[in-house]
Structures are given as C-alpha cells and as structure tokens.
C-alpha cells in the first residue's frame, strides 16, 4: 500500500518513468534491454504492455533510444544522445556537489544581434548549467564549477554575440538585495517547497522500510525507482548554489540525505532484481559497473 500510495501521489507519465529506469537501473549494466524484459520491469508499476511499447517508440523517435531486432524480438538501448544526456544528469544526481566558493561569479552577457529564438536557446542551456538571470541579457552563477562558452556549442553566427567573464559582485548589491535577487533569479522559493514535499512523501517509507524491502527485490526496485524519479525531477532544476547563498534551513540538503539513505538501503536488492530480469534473455551475465557502487558517495557497504 505504501508504494501504491506513493505512485498515485507522484502521478507519473509512462515515458518519463521509462527514462528513469534506463538512466538509473540500466545504465550501470550496459544501458540496453530486450523489450520483453522491459515490459516485465514496467509491469511492477502497473504499466500495460501497450503503454511500454508506445513509450519506447516515442523515445526512439526523440532520439533517446535506438533499437535492433533479432527475429521477432526487439532490443532497446540508449543512443549516443541518450547516453550523453544521462551521463550529464548522473553527475548531478548521484554525486555530492562541491560547495567550496571563493566569492567569484561567472557571468555571461548576450549582446544585441542574436535572434529571439537563439537567445532563448542559449538562456535555456545556461539555466541547465545553473546560471540565473540577473537581467534581460546578463546571466551569472557562482564560479565553483568549470565553464566556458564552448560548452554551449554555439554556431559561428552566435558565438560573437556571447561574452563570458568572471568577477566579484560584492559591491554591486547591498547584502539584502543580493539575497533577494538570488532567490528570485534561481526560483529558490519553489525549489524549497518542492524539496519539502519530497521529504514529506518519502517519510512514509522511512519507518520499518528495512524489514519491508530487504527481502523483497521487486519492491526494492519499485521504491528505488520512484525515489530517484521524484528526486531527479527536482534536483535537475536545482542550481546547487554554495551554502553562503542559500536560505537558512535549506530543504535541499535534507532531501539529499534522505534520498541517499533510502537509495543505499535498496541498492543491492533492487539491482539484483534488474539483473534477474536481464539474465532471462542473455547468454552472458551483465556486470554492474563500479560507477553504480560509487553513487551517493559509495554504496559498497550494501554489497
């Protein structure tokens, strides 16, 4: 009942959940799966065969997945685009952020001359890289992460209109004004509310979860998937700012600990279940990558 209640409260779309399974469970064992095995895995969430087939078809159309066939069987795996996207997201989801900050900022200024469409595309990519808008054409982020304009993959027509530089904002704003600007530019109030809701949802499984899932591999798999699906939807919108810029009692820190604790608890049992499903249609046993055991600072204690 706990898992069913969680799933109903999350109101998950099939396509999105399939993406989570590929990124969270299948990447550590090669990133591919026979469609019949995927249908079995997704059935644990109440997804019908029709929904799964429609989901992978759409993800293939979007370029996230690719497929090959052997007779009447289809094998789906991550495309180069899908793998690159997951690897980028993985670094943010499963690895503790480095919040050391020297007070310097990275700033990007968009010069006049860009088309509206190109300007919005660049802003969208900058937001993905944790930049916030300080003004219509000025974006910034604390310089605790590497960045250069080449990572934006600008075309020749756009590159000359984008300027990147670094500096201090210590004297640019009064302390109160900077705090307000940071909150508004990065949408911290909404993130705080979302993290608080995440903590509340998964507090339902914090009590007695050990006895419930330690010997039930399918349930461990469902819990872990729902956990990371919900957590990543919030975390990938989080700029992961240094503590000096965050509100007091930032819920993101508590949510990160809760996610890590529950993930470690279900890591062994859930991935064993995934391996069991994969082995039914393979001649070679899949091997779990070491990257998996390094998630959330180390899952090796679960082995």
Secondary structure as the mmCIF struct_conf table of DSSP 4:
data_model
#
loop_
_struct_conf.conf_type_id
_struct_conf.id
_struct_conf.beg_label_comp_id
_struct_conf.beg_label_asym_id
_struct_conf.beg_label_seq_id
_struct_conf.end_label_comp_id
_struct_conf.end_label_asym_id
_struct_conf.end_label_seq_id
HELX_RH_AL_P HELX_RH_AL_P1 UNK A 2 UNK A 10
TURN_TY1_P TURN_TY1_P1 UNK A 11 UNK A 11
HELX_RH_AL_P HELX_RH_AL_P2 UNK A 14 UNK A 21
HELX_RH_PI_P HELX_RH_PI_P1 UNK A 22 UNK A 26
HELX_RH_3T_P HELX_RH_3T_P1 UNK A 27 UNK A 29
TURN_TY1_P TURN_TY1_P2 UNK A 30 UNK A 30
BEND BEND1 UNK A 31 UNK A 31
STRN STRN1 UNK A 32 UNK A 34
HELX_RH_AL_P HELX_RH_AL_P3 UNK A 35 UNK A 43
TURN_TY1_P TURN_TY1_P3 UNK A 44 UNK A 46
HELX_RH_AL_P HELX_RH_AL_P4 UNK A 49 UNK A 61
TURN_TY1_P TURN_TY1_P4 UNK A 62 UNK A 63
BEND BEND2 UNK A 64 UNK A 64
STRN STRN2 UNK A 65 UNK A 70
TURN_TY1_P TURN_TY1_P5 UNK A 71 UNK A 72
STRN STRN3 UNK A 73 UNK A 78
HELX_RH_AL_P HELX_RH_AL_P5 UNK A 80 UNK A 93
BEND BEND3 UNK A 94 UNK A 95
BEND BEND4 UNK A 103 UNK A 103
STRN STRN4 UNK A 104 UNK A 110
TURN_TY1_P TURN_TY1_P6 UNK A 112 UNK A 113
HELX_RH_AL_P HELX_RH_AL_P6 UNK A 116 UNK A 128
TURN_TY1_P TURN_TY1_P7 UNK A 129 UNK A 130
STRN STRN5 UNK A 132 UNK A 133
BEND BEND5 UNK A 134 UNK A 137
STRN STRN6 UNK A 138 UNK A 142
BEND BEND6 UNK A 143 UNK A 145
HELX_RH_3T_P HELX_RH_3T_P2 UNK A 149 UNK A 152
HELX_RH_AL_P HELX_RH_AL_P7 UNK A 156 UNK A 159
TURN_TY1_P TURN_TY1_P8 UNK A 160 UNK A 161
STRN STRN7 UNK A 162 UNK A 168
TURN_TY1_P TURN_TY1_P9 UNK A 170 UNK A 172
BEND BEND7 UNK A 173 UNK A 173
HELX_RH_AL_P HELX_RH_AL_P8 UNK A 175 UNK A 185
TURN_TY1_P TURN_TY1_P10 UNK A 186 UNK A 187
HELX_RH_AL_P HELX_RH_AL_P9 UNK A 188 UNK A 202
HELX_RH_3T_P HELX_RH_3T_P3 UNK A 203 UNK A 205
TURN_TY1_P TURN_TY1_P11 UNK A 206 UNK A 206
BEND BEND8 UNK A 207 UNK A 208
HELX_RH_AL_P HELX_RH_AL_P10 UNK A 209 UNK A 213
TURN_TY1_P TURN_TY1_P12 UNK A 214 UNK A 215
HELX_RH_AL_P HELX_RH_AL_P11 UNK A 217 UNK A 235
TURN_TY1_P TURN_TY1_P13 UNK A 236 UNK A 237
HELX_RH_3T_P HELX_RH_3T_P4 UNK A 243 UNK A 245
BEND BEND9 UNK A 246 UNK A 246
HELX_LH_PP_P HELX_LH_PP_P1 UNK A 247 UNK A 247
TURN_TY1_P TURN_TY1_P14 UNK A 248 UNK A 249
HELX_RH_AL_P HELX_RH_AL_P12 UNK A 251 UNK A 279
TURN_TY1_P TURN_TY1_P15 UNK A 280 UNK A 281
BEND BEND10 UNK A 283 UNK A 284
HELX_RH_AL_P HELX_RH_AL_P13 UNK A 290 UNK A 293
TURN_TY1_P TURN_TY1_P16 UNK A 294 UNK A 294
HELX_RH_3T_P HELX_RH_3T_P5 UNK A 295 UNK A 297
HELX_RH_3T_P HELX_RH_3T_P6 UNK A 300 UNK A 302
#
